[in-house]
Amino acid sequence: MERFSLAIKDPRLRLRAMYVVVFALGVLFSVLIVAYSQQVLENSRRFLRADLPLLSQIADLKVELARQEATLYDYYATGEPDRLEHDYVADSQRSRELLNSIERSYGDAEPLPSLRASLASLDSLARRLQRTLAATPDVAGETHPVLVRVSDIVRELHAELDVLAKLVETRIFARANETQETVGRMAQLAILFSMAIFLVAVFVGYYLNAYLQASTERRRLAVFAERNPNPVMRLSLDGHVIYANAAAAELARRMGHGSPRVLLPEDLKARLAALRGPRERYEVWQYQREARSLECGIHFLPDLDIFHAYVADVTERRLSEEKLAFQAYHHPLTGLPNRRMFNEVVDRALLAPEHGRAQAAVLMIGVDRLKVVADTLGHAVGEQVLQGIAARLDLVLKECADLARGTTLYHFDGDVFTVFASGLANDQAPAQIAERLVAASGKPLYVAGREFFLSFSVGIAVFPADGKDAAELVKNADSAMQQVRGQGGRGLRLYKPEMNAMATHWLALESHLRHAIEREELRLYYQPQVDLRTGRVAALEALLRWQHPQWGLLSPKDFVRLAEESGMILPIGDWVLYSACAQNHEWRSRGLAAARVAVNISARQFYRQNLPDVIAAALARTGLAPDLLEIEITESVAMEDVERTAAMLHELKDMGVRIAIDDFGTGFSSLAYLKRFPIDKLKIDQSFVHQVTANDADAAIVRAVVTLGHALKLRVGAEGVSTQEQLARLRLYDCDEAQGELYSQAVPASEVERFLRAPPHRVAT
C-alpha cells in the first residue's frame, strides 16, 4: 500500500488513475441505468398488456350482464322463446368468454369463483324463466320472483366486478409508484454520477495542467543546459553520459581527461539506483576527484527517464572555508588554538565519561614584562618574541609526557598562554609541569639579534576541585596567576578558594570602612513598626547605611559581612546604639509621640562580655528611658549558646530594656528554651510574610507563630509587609505589629517626624 501511494505521486500515473476512475464510473452508471430501464419497461409492459385490457374486459362483462338482464325482461314482456334462445345464449356465451379472459389475465383472485357461481345462477334462472313462461304464460305471479332474483344476481355481479376493478386499479397505481420511484432513482444517479465525473474531470484538468507545466519546465531546463556556465550533464538510467554541455567538457579538460565522466562520483550507479527509489528525486553530493573538491547535484526526471547532473568545482570555496575555520579557532600570530577552541575542546573533554573521576588541570601562563619589550623595541620585535615563546612552551610541554597523557597549548591573547593537561600521572603533576615551564623561562631567548630573558607567572586550577567547566577553571587559574604577578612574577601558584575577583575590592572597602566613623559617613535610617490595633507607630527600627564618597549609599549587605570578619562591627555597633538612643531622646525632647527605637545587635556584639555595660552607658549618656530601647537579636544568634543567651537577656531585662527575637521562624527554636528567654516580642521573618497570601505552608507558619507568641504572652510583629492583602491576612491572624514598604521604606531621621506627628493610621479590616 505504501509503495502504491508513493507511485501515485508520478503525474502520469495520477492521470491514468483518473481515467480509470472516469471509465469505471461510466460503466457503473450505464449498468445501473440499464437495470432501472428494464424495470421501468417491465412495469410498462404489464400495464399495457395486462392491466389496461383487464379493466376493459371487466367493463365489457358488465355490459354483457346488463344485456342478459335486459334480454330476460324483454322475453318476459314479449314471450318470444326463439328470441330468448338466440339473444340470451349469445350474451351468456360472451359473458363466459370474458370471464375466462379475466381469469387468464388476473390469475386466481378472490372475486373470480364467486363471479363464476353467480353467472351459473343467472343461467339457471334464465332456464327456469323459460320453462315457467312456456308452461303457463298467463301466470305472471310465478315469473316475477325469478326476474327479481335475476336483478339481484346482476347487481351482485356488478358489485363483484367493481371490487375486481378496484384491485386492478390498486395494482396499476402500485406499479406506477414503483415506476416513479425507479425514475427518481435514475435521476438521482444521473446527478450523482455527473457530479462525480465533474470532480474527477476537475482533478484530471488540474493534474494535466500541472503535468504539462512541469514537463514544459523540464524541457525548458533541458534546453537551457547548453547556455549554463556550470557543468551540466544528462545521464541515462544506467549512468552513461548522454549529453554534456561545454562547461562540463572544459572542466574535464582542465582535470586532464577527455570524458566528462571524470566529473561524476565513482560509485555513480549505486547512487542513481537510490535516486530511482520511491523516496528521493534529488540529491547533492560532495567528493574528491583528481585532487579537486566537486559538488554534484543529481535530479531524476521520471517522465523523461533520465537524470540531470549539475557539477560545481568547489575547491577554492573549500580552501576558503578551511582557512576561515582555522582563523576562527587559532591565534593569527602564533597559529596556536585560541580561547574559542579551548572552551569547546575542554568542555567536551570534561564531559566525556573517562573524565568523570580523572583529574585534569588548566595552567594559565603570563609572560612577564612582554609589554616593556614591545613598547621599547616595537611591536614587530614583540611579535617575534611572542612566537619564540610559543615555540619554547610547546617544546617544554612535549617533554612532559611522563606527567600527563595529553598537554595542549593555547594562545588566548597578548601575553597569556593556557595549557590543558589531561590524564595526569599524579596529584603533583600540574605543579611539576608548571615548575618545568618556569624553569624554561630562565634560559635566554634570541630574537632579531638580541638576547631576551622573560619569566613566566603560572596559575594552576585543577579539575574537578577548582572548577567544573572550562570557564570556571580559567577564571580560577587566572586568579592564581594574578597572585604570582602581584608578587613580582616568575613563579607558580595553585588556586585557593579565597582567590577571587572581589579580593581587591574588599581590601579597598576595608580600608575605607576603618575611617567611616571618624569621617561621619555612617547614617541611620528608620522604618516604622505600626500597631495594627491603634494604627500608631509603636517602634522605629534603626537601619545602618554608609554614605561612601565614591560608591554612594551602601546598604548593610554591602559591608556588614566585611565589618564582622574584620572586627570593625563592634565600634560600628556601638555607634549605632548610641546614635539611635540620642535620636530618640531628641524626638521626645521636641514633644513628639513616644515610640521605641529598635536596634539590631550582631552576633559579635551579643557575645562580648560588656554588652550590658555598653547599653547602660548609651542610655546614661543620651538620657533615654530604658523602656524606649528595644534590642533585636536573630533567632540563630539566640540559639547558638542557650545558657549564655538566657543570662545575657535576663541582665538586659533587669535594666528595663525591651527584647525582640528577629527573623523568627528561620532558625530551630525549641519551646523549652524559648520560654526561658525574657523576651517581649517575636518578629516573623519577611520570607514567610511575602508568601502569606500565596503559599498555604507559609500562611500556616505565620498563623502558628502568632498563636505561639500570644500563648507565651508576647507581642508578634511581621516584617516585609508590602501589600494590603498581606496586611489583611495578618490582621485576620491577630498579628500585633507590621513593618514594611506598605507603610514606608527606611527613611532618614529628618523624615521620621511626619510619622510621629501624624494621626493614627488605621487600616480598614
C-alpha positions in Angstrom: 0.0 0.0 0.0 2.9 2.3 0.8 4.6 1.6 -2.5 1.3 2.3 -4.3 0.8 5.6 -2.6 4.3 6.7 -3.4 3.9 5.6 -7.0 0.8 7.7 -7.4 3.0 10.8 -6.9 4.0 10.4 -10.6 1.8 12.8 -12.6 1.4 10.3 -15.4 0.2 7.6 -13.1 -2.2 10.1 -11.5 -3.7 10.9 -14.9 -4.1 7.2 -15.7 -5.7 6.6 -12.4 -8.2 9.4 -13.1 -9.0 8.0 -16.5 -9.7 4.6 -14.9 -12.0 6.2 -12.4 -13.9 8.0 -15.1 -14.3 4.8 -17.1 -15.4 2.8 -14.1 -18.0 5.5 -13.2 -19.3 5.5 -16.7 -19.6 1.7 -16.8 -21.3 1.6 -13.4 -23.7 4.3 -14.4 -24.6 2.6 -17.6 -25.2 -0.7 -15.9 -27.5 0.9 -13.3 -29.4 2.8 -16.0 -29.9 -0.3 -18.0 -31.1 -2.2 -14.9 -33.5 0.5 -13.9 -34.8 0.9 -17.5 -35.5 -2.8 -17.7 -37.6 -2.4 -14.5 -39.5 0.5 -15.9 -40.0 -1.3 -19.2 -41.3 -4.4 -17.5 -43.8 -2.3 -15.4 -44.9 -0.6 -18.6 -45.5 -3.9 -20.4 -47.6 -5.2 -17.6 -49.6 -2.1 -17.6 -50.2 -2.2 -21.3 -50.6 -5.9 -21.8 -52.4 -6.9 -18.7 -53.8 -4.2 -16.6 -55.5 -2.0 -19.2 -57.1 -4.9 -21.2 -58.3 -6.4 -17.9 -60.1 -3.2 -17.0 -61.6 -3.2 -20.5 -62.8 -6.8 -20.1 -64.4 -6.1 -16.8 -66.3 -3.2 -18.3 -67.4 -5.4 -21.3 -68.5 -8.1 -18.9 -70.7 -5.6 -17.1 -72.2 -4.6 -20.4 -72.9 -8.2 -21.3 -74.6 -8.8 -17.9 -76.8 -5.8 -18.5 -77.8 -7.3 -21.9 -78.6 -10.6 -20.4 -80.8 -9.0 -17.8 -82.5 -6.9 -20.5 -83.0 -10.0 -22.7 -84.8 -11.8 -19.8 -87.0 -8.8 -19.2 -87.8 -8.5 -22.9 -88.7 -12.2 -23.1 -91.0 -11.8 -20.1 -92.6 -8.9 -21.9 -92.9 -10.4 -25.4 -92.9 -14.1 -24.7 -90.9 -14.9 -27.8 -88.9 -18.0 -26.9 -86.9 -18.0 -30.1 -85.6 -14.6 -29.4 -84.7 -15.6 -25.9 -82.9 -18.7 -27.2 -81.0 -16.7 -29.7 -80.1 -13.5 -27.8 -79.6 -14.8 -24.3 -77.4 -17.7 -25.4 -75.2 -15.4 -27.4 -74.9 -12.9 -24.4 -74.2 -15.7 -21.9 -71.6 -17.2 -24.2 -69.8 -13.8 -24.5 -70.0 -13.3 -20.7 -68.3 -16.7 -20.1 -65.6 -15.9 -22.6 -65.0 -12.5 -20.9 -64.8 -14.1 -17.5 -62.3 -16.7 -18.8 -60.2 -14.0 -20.3 -60.3 -12.1 -17.0 -59.2 -15.2 -15.1 -56.3 -15.7 -17.5 -55.2 -12.0 -17.2 -55.7 -11.6 -13.4 -55.0 -15.0 -12.1 -56.6 -16.7 -9.2 -58.3 -13.7 -7.5 -60.8 -13.9 -4.7 -63.9 -12.5 -6.6 -63.5 -14.8 -9.6 -65.0 -18.0 -8.1 -68.0 -16.0 -6.9 -68.4 -14.4 -10.3 -68.5 -17.8 -12.0 -71.0 -19.1 -9.5 -73.2 -16.0 -9.9 -73.1 -16.4 -13.8 -74.1 -20.1 -13.4 -77.0 -18.9 -11.1 -78.0 -16.4 -13.7 -78.1 -19.1 -16.4 -80.2 -21.3 -14.2 -82.7 -18.6 -13.6 -82.9 -17.9 -17.3 -83.8 -21.6 -18.0 -86.3 -21.5 -15.1 -87.9 -18.4 -16.5 -88.1 -20.0 -19.9 -89.8 -23.2 -18.6 -92.2 -21.2 -16.5 -93.4 -18.9 -19.3 -93.6 -21.9 -21.7 -95.9 -23.9 -19.4 -98.0 -21.1 -18.0 -97.6 -17.9 -20.0 -100.5 -16.3 -18.4 -99.4 -16.8 -14.8 -97.3 -13.7 -14.0 -97.1 -14.3 -10.4 -94.7 -17.2 -10.8 -92.2 -15.4 -13.1 -91.9 -12.1 -11.2 -89.8 -13.5 -8.3 -87.5 -15.1 -10.9 -86.9 -11.7 -12.5 -86.3 -10.0 -9.2 -83.8 -12.7 -8.4 -82.2 -12.1 -11.8 -81.8 -8.4 -11.0 -80.3 -9.2 -7.6 -77.7 -11.5 -9.1 -76.8 -9.0 -11.8 -76.3 -6.3 -9.1 -74.1 -8.8 -7.2 -72.1 -9.5 -10.3 -71.7 -5.7 -10.9 -70.5 -5.2 -7.3 -68.1 -8.1 -7.5 -66.8 -6.8 -10.8 -66.4 -3.3 -9.2 -64.3 -4.9 -6.5 -62.2 -6.6 -9.0 -61.7 -3.4 -10.9 -60.6 -1.7 -7.7 -58.0 -4.4 -7.2 -56.7 -4.0 -10.7 -56.6 -0.2 -10.2 -54.7 -0.6 -7.0 -52.1 -2.8 -8.7 -51.9 -0.3 -11.5 -51.2 2.5 -9.0 -48.6 0.4 -7.2 -46.7 -0.3 -10.4 -47.0 3.4 -11.3 -45.5 4.4 -8.0 -42.8 1.8 -8.4 -42.0 3.2 -11.8 -42.0 6.7 -10.5 -39.5 5.8 -7.7 -37.3 4.0 -10.2 -37.3 7.0 -12.5 -36.5 9.2 -9.4 -33.5 7.0 -8.5 -32.4 7.1 -12.1 -32.4 11.0 -11.9 -30.5 11.0 -8.6 -27.9 8.6 -10.0 -27.6 10.8 -13.1 -27.0 13.8 -10.9 -24.6 11.9 -8.6 -22.6 10.4 -11.4 -22.5 13.8 -13.2 -21.0 15.4 -10.1 -18.5 12.6 -9.6 -17.4 12.8 -13.2 -17.2 16.6 -12.9 -15.0 16.4 -9.9 -12.8 13.8 -11.5 -12.6 16.0 -14.6 -11.5 18.9 -12.4 -8.8 16.8 -10.9 -7.8 15.5 -14.3 -7.6 19.1 -15.5 -5.6 20.1 -12.5 -3.1 17.3 -12.8 -3.0 17.6 -16.5 -2.2 21.3 -16.2 0.5 20.6 -13.6 1.9 17.8 -15.6 2.1 20.0 -18.7 3.7 22.8 -16.8 6.2 20.5 -15.2 7.0 18.9 -18.5 7.4 22.3 -20.1 9.7 23.5 -17.4 11.8 20.3 -17.5 12.1 20.6 -21.3 13.0 24.3 -21.0 15.6 23.5 -18.4 16.9 20.7 -20.6 17.3 23.2 -23.5 18.8 25.8 -21.1 21.6 23.5 -20.1 23.7 24.4 -23.1 23.9 28.0 -22.0 24.6 27.2 -18.4 28.2 28.4 -17.4 28.4 25.5 -14.9 28.9 21.9 -16.0 25.5 20.2 -16.8 25.1 16.6 -17.9 22.3 14.3 -18.9 22.6 10.7 -17.8 20.8 7.6 -18.8 19.2 5.3 -16.2 22.4 3.2 -16.1 24.7 6.2 -15.6 26.0 6.8 -19.1 26.6 10.4 -20.2 24.0 11.2 -22.9 24.9 14.8 -23.1 27.4 17.2 -21.6 27.5 21.0 -22.1 30.5 23.0 -23.0 31.3 23.9 -19.3 31.5 20.2 -18.4 33.8 19.4 -21.2 36.1 22.4 -20.3 36.3 21.3 -16.6 37.1 17.7 -17.6 39.9 19.1 -19.9 41.4 21.1 -17.1 41.4 17.9 -15.0 43.4 16.2 -17.7 40.6 14.0 -19.1 38.7 14.0 -22.3 35.5 12.5 -20.9 33.1 14.4 -18.6 32.6 11.1 -16.8 35.5 12.0 -14.6 33.4 14.7 -13.0 31.0 12.2 -11.6 31.4 10.0 -8.4 33.0 6.6 -8.9 30.0 4.9 -7.2 27.6 6.7 -9.5 25.4 3.6 -10.4 24.6 2.8 -6.8 23.7 6.4 -6.1 21.5 6.6 -9.2 19.7 3.4 -8.2 18.9 5.0 -4.8 17.5 8.1 -6.5 15.2 6.0 -8.6 13.6 4.7 -5.4 10.2 6.0 -4.2 11.6 8.4 -1.6 14.2 10.6 -3.3 14.2 12.6 -6.6 17.2 14.9 -5.9 20.4 14.6 -4.1 23.6 16.7 -3.6 27.0 15.0 -3.0 30.5 16.3 -2.3 33.5 14.2 -3.2 37.1 14.4 -4.3 38.2 13.7 -7.8 41.7 14.3 -9.2 42.7 16.4 -6.2 39.7 18.6 -6.7 36.6 19.1 -4.5 33.5 18.7 -6.5 29.8 19.2 -5.7 27.3 17.3 -7.8 23.5 17.6 -7.7 21.6 14.8 -9.4 17.9 15.3 -10.4 15.8 12.3 -11.5 13.2 13.1 -14.2 10.8 10.2 -14.1 8.7 11.4 -17.0 11.8 11.5 -19.3 13.5 8.5 -17.7 16.8 10.4 -17.4 19.0 12.1 -14.8 20.3 15.7 -14.9 23.7 16.2 -13.2 24.8 19.7 -12.1 28.5 19.8 -11.2 30.4 22.6 -9.5 34.1 22.9 -8.7 34.2 23.9 -5.0 37.9 23.5 -4.5 38.5 27.2 -3.9 35.5 27.5 -1.7 36.5 24.5 0.4 40.0 26.0 0.9 38.5 29.3 1.9 36.2 27.6 4.4 39.0 25.7 5.9 41.1 28.9 6.1 38.2 30.8 7.8 37.7 27.8 10.2 41.4 27.8 11.1 41.4 31.6 11.7 38.3 31.3 13.9 39.9 28.7 16.1 43.6 29.7 16.1 45.6 32.8 17.1 46.7 34.7 13.9 50.3 35.3 15.3 51.4 32.0 16.8 49.0 29.7 15.0 48.1 28.1 18.3 44.5 27.2 19.2 42.7 30.2 20.7 40.3 30.7 23.6 37.3 29.7 21.5 38.7 26.3 20.7 39.9 25.9 24.3 36.3 26.4 25.6 34.8 24.0 23.1 37.5 21.3 23.4 37.9 21.4 27.2 34.2 21.5 27.9 33.7 18.5 25.6 36.7 16.7 27.2 35.5 17.3 30.7 32.0 15.9 29.9 33.5 12.7 28.5 32.8 9.6 30.7 36.5 8.9 31.2 36.8 12.3 32.9 34.2 11.5 35.4 36.7 10.9 38.2 40.0 11.6 36.5 42.0 14.7 37.2 42.8 17.4 34.7 44.4 20.8 35.1 44.4 24.2 33.5 47.7 26.2 33.6 47.4 29.9 32.9 50.8 31.3 31.8 51.5 35.0 31.8 54.7 36.3 30.1 56.2 38.8 32.4 57.4 42.2 31.1 56.5 41.4 27.4 54.8 44.8 27.2 58.1 46.5 28.0 59.8 44.7 25.1 57.0 45.8 22.7 57.0 49.4 23.9 60.8 49.6 23.8 61.7 47.8 20.6 58.4 47.9 18.7 55.5 45.6 18.1 57.3 43.7 15.3 60.0 42.6 17.7 57.4 41.9 20.3 55.5 39.6 18.0 58.7 37.7 17.1 59.5 37.3 20.8 55.9 36.0 21.3 56.4 33.5 18.5 59.6 32.3 20.1 58.0 31.9 23.5 55.2 29.9 21.9 57.8 27.6 20.3 59.6 27.2 23.6 56.4 26.4 25.6 55.4 23.8 23.0 58.9 22.2 23.3 58.7 22.0 27.1 55.2 20.5 27.0 56.3 17.8 24.6 58.9 16.8 27.3 56.1 16.5 29.9 54.7 13.2 28.5 55.7 11.5 31.8 53.5 13.8 33.8 50.3 13.9 31.6 48.9 11.8 28.9 47.9 14.9 26.9 49.1 18.6 27.1 47.7 21.2 24.6 49.0 24.7 24.4 46.6 27.6 23.7 47.3 31.2 23.0 44.5 33.3 24.4 45.5 36.9 23.6 48.5 39.1 24.1 51.0 37.7 26.6 48.7 35.0 28.0 49.0 31.3 27.1 47.0 28.4 28.5 47.7 24.7 28.9 45.1 22.0 29.3 46.7 18.9 30.8 44.6 15.7 30.9 45.4 12.2 32.2 47.6 13.4 35.0 50.1 11.0 36.3 49.7 12.1 40.0 48.4 14.9 42.1 51.7 16.7 41.9 51.8 16.6 38.1 50.2 20.1 37.5 52.8 21.8 39.8 55.6 19.8 38.2 54.6 20.8 34.7 54.5 24.5 35.9 57.9 24.2 37.5 59.4 23.0 34.2 57.7 25.9 32.4 59.0 28.4 34.9 62.5 26.8 34.7 62.5 27.1 30.9 61.9 30.9 31.2 65.4 31.2 32.8 67.1 30.4 29.5 67.7 33.3 27.2 65.6 33.8 24.0 67.4 35.1 20.9 65.3 37.2 18.6 66.4 39.8 16.0 70.0 39.5 17.1 69.1 40.3 20.7 69.1 38.3 23.9 65.9 38.3 26.0 65.2 37.0 29.5 61.4 36.8 30.0 59.9 34.9 33.0 56.6 33.2 33.4 53.9 33.6 36.0 51.8 30.4 36.2 48.5 29.9 37.9 47.0 26.4 38.3 43.4 25.2 38.6 42.7 21.5 39.0 39.6 19.7 37.8 37.2 19.0 39.4 38.2 20.5 42.7 38.8 24.0 41.3 36.1 24.1 38.7 33.5 22.0 36.8 33.9 23.6 33.4 36.4 25.4 31.2 35.2 28.9 32.2 35.5 28.3 35.9 38.9 26.7 35.6 40.2 29.6 33.5 38.8 32.1 36.0 40.4 30.4 38.9 43.7 29.8 37.2 43.8 33.4 36.2 43.2 34.5 39.8 46.2 32.3 40.9 48.4 33.8 38.0 47.5 37.3 39.1 48.6 36.5 42.6 52.0 35.5 41.2 52.2 38.6 39.1 51.2 40.8 42.1 54.2 39.4 43.9 56.7 40.2 41.2 56.2 37.3 38.8 58.3 34.3 37.9 56.7 31.6 39.9 53.7 29.4 40.2 50.7 29.2 42.5 47.8 26.7 43.0 44.4 28.2 43.1 42.7 28.6 46.5 39.1 29.4 47.1 39.8 32.8 48.6 41.4 34.0 45.4 38.6 35.8 43.6 37.9 39.0 41.8 36.4 40.6 44.9 39.6 40.4 47.0 41.0 43.7 45.8 37.7 45.4 46.2 37.2 44.1 49.7 40.7 45.3 50.7 39.9 48.8 49.5 36.5 48.6 51.2 38.0 47.6 54.5 40.5 50.5 54.3 37.7 53.0 53.8 35.4 51.4 56.4 38.1 51.9 59.1 37.7 55.6 58.7 33.9 55.7 58.1 33.0 56.7 61.7 35.6 59.5 62.0 34.7 60.8 58.6 31.0 60.8 59.6 30.0 58.7 56.6 27.7 56.3 58.5 24.0 57.1 58.6 20.9 55.7 60.4 17.7 55.2 58.6 14.4 54.4 60.4 11.5 52.2 59.4 8.2 52.4 61.4 6.7 49.4 63.2 2.9 50.1 63.3 0.5 48.8 65.9 -2.3 47.1 63.9 -4.9 47.8 66.6 -4.3 51.5 67.2 -2.7 52.5 63.9 0.1 54.3 65.8 3.9 53.9 65.4 4.9 51.5 68.1 8.6 51.5 67.3 11.2 52.7 64.8 13.8 50.2 63.7 17.3 51.8 63.2 18.9 50.6 60.0 22.6 51.3 59.1 23.7 52.9 55.9 27.1 54.0 54.6 27.3 57.2 52.5 30.5 56.3 50.7 32.1 59.2 48.9 32.8 57.2 45.7 30.3 54.4 45.7 27.2 56.2 47.0 24.8 55.0 49.6 25.6 51.4 50.6 23.2 49.1 52.4 24.4 46.7 55.2 24.6 43.7 52.8 27.4 45.5 51.0 29.7 45.9 54.1 28.4 44.3 57.3 30.0 40.9 56.5 33.3 42.7 56.0 32.8 44.6 59.2 32.2 41.3 61.1 35.1 39.5 59.6 37.5 42.4 60.3 36.2 43.0 63.8 35.0 46.5 63.0 31.4 45.6 63.7 32.0 46.3 67.4 32.8 50.1 67.1 30.2 50.4 64.4 27.6 48.7 66.6 28.4 51.0 69.5 28.0 54.0 67.2 24.6 52.7 66.0 23.4 52.1 69.6 24.4 55.5 70.8 23.1 57.4 67.8 19.7 55.6 67.9 19.3 56.4 71.6 20.4 60.0 71.1 18.0 60.5 68.2 15.0 59.0 70.1 15.8 61.3 73.1 15.8 64.3 70.8 12.4 63.4 69.3 11.0 63.1 72.8 12.5 66.4 73.9 10.7 68.0 71.0 7.4 66.7 72.2 6.9 64.0 69.6 4.8 60.9 70.4 6.7 58.3 72.4 7.9 55.4 70.3 10.6 52.8 71.0 13.7 52.7 68.9 14.8 49.2 67.8 18.5 48.4 67.4 19.9 45.2 65.8 22.7 43.5 67.7 25.1 41.4 65.7 26.5 38.1 67.0 29.9 39.5 67.8 28.3 42.3 69.8 26.0 40.0 71.6 28.7 37.6 72.8 31.2 40.2 74.0 31.3 40.4 77.8 30.4 44.0 78.3 27.2 44.4 76.1 25.1 45.4 79.1 27.7 48.0 80.1 27.7 49.4 76.6 23.9 49.6 76.5 23.8 51.2 80.0 26.4 53.7 79.0 24.5 54.7 75.9 21.3 55.2 77.9 23.1 57.2 80.5 24.8 59.5 78.0 21.7 60.1 76.0 19.2 60.2 78.9 16.8 57.8 77.1 14.5 55.7 79.3 15.4 52.0 79.0 11.8 51.0 78.1 12.1 53.2 74.9 15.0 51.0 73.6 14.3 47.6 72.0 17.2 45.2 71.4 16.7 42.9 68.4 18.7 39.6 68.1 18.2 37.0 65.5 16.8 33.6 66.3 20.0 31.9 65.2 22.2 34.0 67.5 19.9 33.4 70.4 20.1 29.6 70.0 23.8 29.4 69.5 24.5 29.3 73.2 21.2 29.0 75.1 22.6 29.3 78.6 24.7 32.4 77.8 21.8 33.9 75.9 19.4 33.4 78.8 21.8 35.0 81.2 22.5 38.0 78.9 18.8 38.6 78.2 17.9 38.5 81.9 20.6 41.0 82.6 19.3 43.3 79.9 15.7 42.8 81.0 16.6 43.8 84.6 17.8 47.1 83.1 14.3 47.7 81.7 15.3 47.3 78.0 12.8 45.6 75.8 13.9 42.5 73.8 12.7 41.1 70.5 13.7 37.9 68.6 14.3 38.9 64.9 13.9 36.7 61.8 11.8 34.3 63.8 10.9 31.1 62.0 14.2 30.7 60.1 16.1 29.0 63.0 15.4 25.9 65.1 14.0 27.3 68.3 12.9 24.9 71.0 9.9 25.9 73.1 11.6 24.6 76.1 14.4 27.2 75.6 12.3 29.9 74.1 10.1 30.2 77.3 13.3 30.7 79.3 14.2 33.9 77.5 12.7 37.1 79.0 11.7 38.5 75.6 8.8 40.9 74.7 8.3 40.3 71.0 8.7 37.8 68.2 9.3 39.2 64.7 8.2 36.9 61.9 10.8 36.7 59.1 9.7 38.5 55.9 10.3 35.4 53.8 7.1 34.0 55.3 5.2 37.3 55.1 5.9 37.7 51.4 4.1 34.4 50.6 1.4 34.5 53.3 -1.4 35.0 50.7 0.1 32.7 48.0 1.5 29.7 49.9 -0.5 27.7 52.3 2.6 26.4 54.2 3.9 30.0 54.8 0.4 31.1 55.9 0.3 28.2 58.4 3.7 29.2 59.8 2.6 32.8 60.2 -0.6 31.8 62.0 1.3 29.3 64.2 3.9 32.0 65.2 1.2 34.4 66.1 -0.6 31.8 68.2 2.7 30.7 69.8 3.6 34.3 70.7 0.2 35.1 72.2 0.3 31.8 74.2 3.6 33.0 75.7 2.1 36.4 76.2 4.4 38.1 73.7 3.7 40.6 71.1 4.1 39.4 67.5 5.3 41.6 64.6 5.7 40.9 60.9 8.5 42.2 58.7 8.3 42.9 54.9 4.6 43.8 54.6 4.2 45.3 51.2 0.6 44.7 50.1 -2.9 45.3 51.5 -3.6 41.6 51.0 -0.7 40.7 53.3 -1.8 43.2 55.9 -5.4 41.9 55.8 -4.2 38.3 56.3 -2.0 39.4 59.3 -5.0 41.2 60.9 -7.0 38.1 60.3 -4.4 36.1 62.2 -4.5 38.8 65.0 -0.9 39.9 64.5 0.1 42.8 66.7 2.5 44.9 64.6 3.5 45.3 61.0 6.6 46.7 59.3 7.3 47.1 55.6 7.1 49.2 52.4 3.3 49.3 52.7 3.8 52.0 55.4 7.2 53.3 54.4 10.7 52.4 53.3 13.6 53.1 55.6 14.0 57.0 55.7 16.5 59.4 57.2 15.8 60.8 60.7 14.7 64.1 59.1 11.7 62.4 57.6 10.6 60.4 60.6 8.9 63.4 62.2 5.9 63.0 59.9 5.2 59.5 61.3 5.4 60.7 64.9 3.2 63.8 64.3 0.7 62.1 62.0 -2.7 60.9 63.5 -3.1 57.2 63.9 -3.1 55.5 60.5 -5.8 52.9 60.7 -6.1 50.2 58.1 -9.6 49.0 57.4 -10.3 45.4 58.1 
